[in-house]
Amino acid sequence: MLVIAWYLITDPDASYQELGADWHRRHLDPARTTRDLVRQLQALGHQVALTPAPT
């Protein structure tokens, strides 16, 4: 955080922009999350079969 503050203080053209508390949720890719979680389970020795949830 100190490095970020130093850059903001020393660069007169730099500005800070708050992305919002829900930035991660808005930019979350469900397909990527699913793929990553399946890989983690497979790495632990589990067989994974995905079926769509009823809506």
N, CA, C and O of each residue as an XYZ file, in Angstrom:
220
protein
N       0.815     -1.183      0.000
C       0.000      0.000      0.000
C       0.864      1.255      0.000
O       0.501      2.281     -0.575
N       2.001      1.151      0.649
C       2.884      2.315      0.654
C       3.396      2.631     -0.739
O       3.555      3.800     -1.092
N       3.656      1.600     -1.533
C       4.132      1.822     -2.901
C       3.048      2.514     -3.717
O       3.342      3.435     -4.479
N       1.817      2.086     -3.569
C       0.706      2.717     -4.290
C       0.595      4.178     -3.880
O       0.466      5.057     -4.732
N       0.644      4.437     -2.582
C       0.548      5.811     -2.099
C       1.701      6.651     -2.642
O       1.502      7.803     -3.027
N       2.905      6.079     -2.675
C       4.059      6.818     -3.188
C       3.847      7.209     -4.657
O       4.133      8.340     -5.051
N       3.346      6.267     -5.460
C       3.111      6.580     -6.875
C       2.036      7.653     -7.028
O       2.167      8.539     -7.872
N       0.992      7.587     -6.238
C      -0.065      8.589     -6.330
C       0.425      9.972     -5.893
O       0.004     10.990     -6.444
N       1.309      9.999     -4.907
C       1.819     11.284     -4.418
C       2.824     11.881     -5.384
O       2.817     13.092     -5.607
N       3.697     11.051     -5.968
C       4.785     11.581     -6.803
C       4.369     11.860     -8.241
O       5.047     12.621     -8.931
N       3.272     11.267     -8.716
C       2.832     11.491    -10.093
C       1.631     12.427    -10.073
O       0.548     12.033     -9.641
N       1.810     13.669    -10.536
C       0.704     14.632    -10.475
C      -0.476     14.252    -11.382
O      -1.595     14.712    -11.156
N      -0.240     13.427    -12.394
C      -1.312     13.038    -13.305
C      -2.055     11.779    -12.847
O      -3.079     11.417    -13.426
N      -1.543     11.120    -11.819
C      -2.169      9.887    -11.337
C      -3.393     10.231    -10.493
O      -3.420     11.232     -9.776
N      -4.392      9.379    -10.600
C      -5.580      9.567     -9.774
C      -6.067      8.207     -9.299
O      -5.824      7.181     -9.934
N      -6.750      8.224     -8.184
C      -7.278      6.998     -7.609
C      -8.760      6.913     -7.944
O      -9.496      7.891     -7.808
N      -9.183      5.751     -8.376
C     -10.596      5.551     -8.686
C     -11.084      4.306     -7.953
O     -10.591      3.203     -8.188
N     -12.047      4.490     -7.074
C     -12.626      3.367     -6.333
C     -13.453      2.525     -7.303
O     -14.309      3.051     -8.015
N     -13.195      1.216     -7.329
C     -13.893      0.329     -8.250
C     -15.235     -0.136     -7.703
O     -16.087     -0.595     -8.463
N     -15.426     -0.026     -6.432
C     -16.683     -0.426     -5.819
C     -16.543     -1.738     -5.079
O     -15.681     -2.558     -5.396
N     -17.400     -1.927     -4.088
C     -17.322     -3.112     -3.243
C     -17.696     -4.381     -3.999
O     -17.261     -5.470     -3.625
N     -18.490     -4.260     -5.051
C     -18.949     -5.447     -5.783
C     -18.196     -5.676     -7.090
O     -18.679     -6.409     -7.952
N     -17.034     -5.068     -7.253
C     -16.275     -5.183     -8.504
C     -15.957     -6.635     -8.842
O     -16.134     -7.064     -9.982
N     -15.488     -7.389     -7.852
C     -15.116     -8.779     -8.104
C     -16.331     -9.607     -8.501
O     -16.239    -10.448     -9.395
N     -17.455     -9.383     -7.856
C     -18.665    -10.138     -8.172
C     -19.151     -9.808     -9.591
O     -19.621    -10.697    -10.302
N     -19.043     -8.555    -10.003
C     -19.485     -8.161    -11.343
C     -18.575     -8.711    -12.436
O     -19.024     -8.937    -13.560
N     -17.304     -8.927    -12.116
C     -16.350     -9.384    -13.116
C     -15.993    -10.859    -12.973
O     -15.041    -11.334    -13.591
N     -16.741    -11.564    -12.176
C     -16.502    -12.977    -11.960
C     -16.995    -13.774    -13.166
O     -18.122    -13.583    -13.621
N     -16.155    -14.659    -13.679
C     -16.518    -15.516    -14.811
C     -16.921    -16.880    -14.262
O     -16.055    -17.645    -13.836
N     -18.217    -17.204    -14.260
C     -18.666    -18.471    -13.680
C     -18.031    -19.690    -14.348
O     -17.749    -20.676    -13.666
N     -17.803    -19.652    -15.643
C     -17.201    -20.790    -16.336
C     -15.768    -21.015    -15.851
O     -15.344    -22.154    -15.653
N     -15.040    -19.941    -15.666
C     -13.659    -20.072    -15.192
C     -13.619    -20.587    -13.758
O     -12.796    -21.437    -13.418
N     -14.512    -20.068    -12.920
C     -14.572    -20.533    -11.538
C     -14.887    -22.012    -11.485
O     -14.270    -22.751    -10.718
N     -15.842    -22.455    -12.292
C     -16.210    -23.872    -12.346
C     -15.018    -24.713    -12.771
O     -14.724    -25.735    -12.152
N     -14.335    -24.291    -13.817
C     -13.171    -25.025    -14.321
C     -12.078    -25.117    -13.263
O     -11.476    -26.175    -13.080
N     -11.822    -24.011    -12.566
C     -10.786    -24.006    -11.542
C     -11.140    -24.931    -10.377
O     -10.280    -25.647     -9.864
N     -12.403    -24.912     -9.965
C     -12.818    -25.765     -8.851
C     -12.782    -27.239     -9.229
O     -12.417    -28.080     -8.407
N     -13.159    -27.563    -10.473
C     -13.088    -28.956    -10.938
C     -11.636    -29.420    -10.943
O     -11.341    -30.537    -10.518
N     -10.744    -28.590    -11.412
C      -9.317    -28.946    -11.425
C      -8.790    -29.182    -10.018
O      -7.996    -30.096     -9.794
N      -9.231    -28.356     -9.066
C      -8.783    -28.529     -7.687
C      -9.267    -29.861     -7.131
O      -8.507    -30.576     -6.478
N     -10.532    -30.198     -7.388
C     -11.053    -31.474     -6.908
C     -10.335    -32.649     -7.559
O     -10.036    -33.637     -6.888
N     -10.052    -32.557     -8.864
C      -9.341    -33.631     -9.553
C      -7.925    -33.774     -9.012
O      -7.413    -34.888     -8.902
N      -7.297    -32.671     -8.676
C      -5.952    -32.723     -8.115
C      -5.946    -33.410     -6.754
O      -4.930    -33.967     -6.341
N      -7.070    -33.370     -6.064
C      -7.192    -34.037     -4.766
C      -7.608    -35.495     -4.911
O      -7.768    -36.198     -3.913
N      -7.783    -35.953     -6.151
C      -8.085    -37.350     -6.390
C      -9.551    -37.685     -6.563
O      -9.923    -38.857     -6.503
N     -10.389    -36.691     -6.774
C     -11.822    -36.926     -6.950
C     -12.174    -36.982     -8.430
O     -11.549    -36.317     -9.257
N     -13.192    -37.789     -8.754
C     -13.757    -37.772    -10.092
C     -14.922    -36.793    -10.066
O     -15.732    -36.809     -9.138
N     -15.006    -35.953    -11.069
C     -16.015    -34.908    -11.078
C     -16.889    -35.040    -12.307
O     -16.393    -35.100    -13.432
N     -18.191    -35.085    -12.087
C     -19.163    -35.084    -13.173
C     -20.158    -33.962    -12.873
O     -20.807    -33.972    -11.827
N     -20.278    -33.019    -13.765
C     -21.149    -31.874    -13.544
C     -22.473    -32.080    -14.281
O     -22.503    -32.493    -15.440
N     -23.542    -31.787    -13.591
C     -24.872    -31.789    -14.204
C     -25.516    -30.443    -13.900
O     -25.362    -29.915    -12.799
N     -26.230    -29.892    -14.859
C     -26.858    -28.586    -14.623
C     -27.912    -28.679    -13.514
O     -28.640    -29.667    -13.415
N     -27.978    -27.667    -12.710
C     -28.977    -27.595    -11.635
C     -30.320    -27.220    -12.234
O     -30.374    -26.404    -13.155
N     -31.406    -27.797    -11.733
C     -32.725    -27.390    -12.228
C     -33.015    -25.946    -11.848
O     -32.678    -25.493    -10.754
N     -33.638    -25.242    -12.763
C     -33.943    -23.834    -12.492
C     -35.397    -23.602    -12.331
O     -35.820    -22.469    -12.099
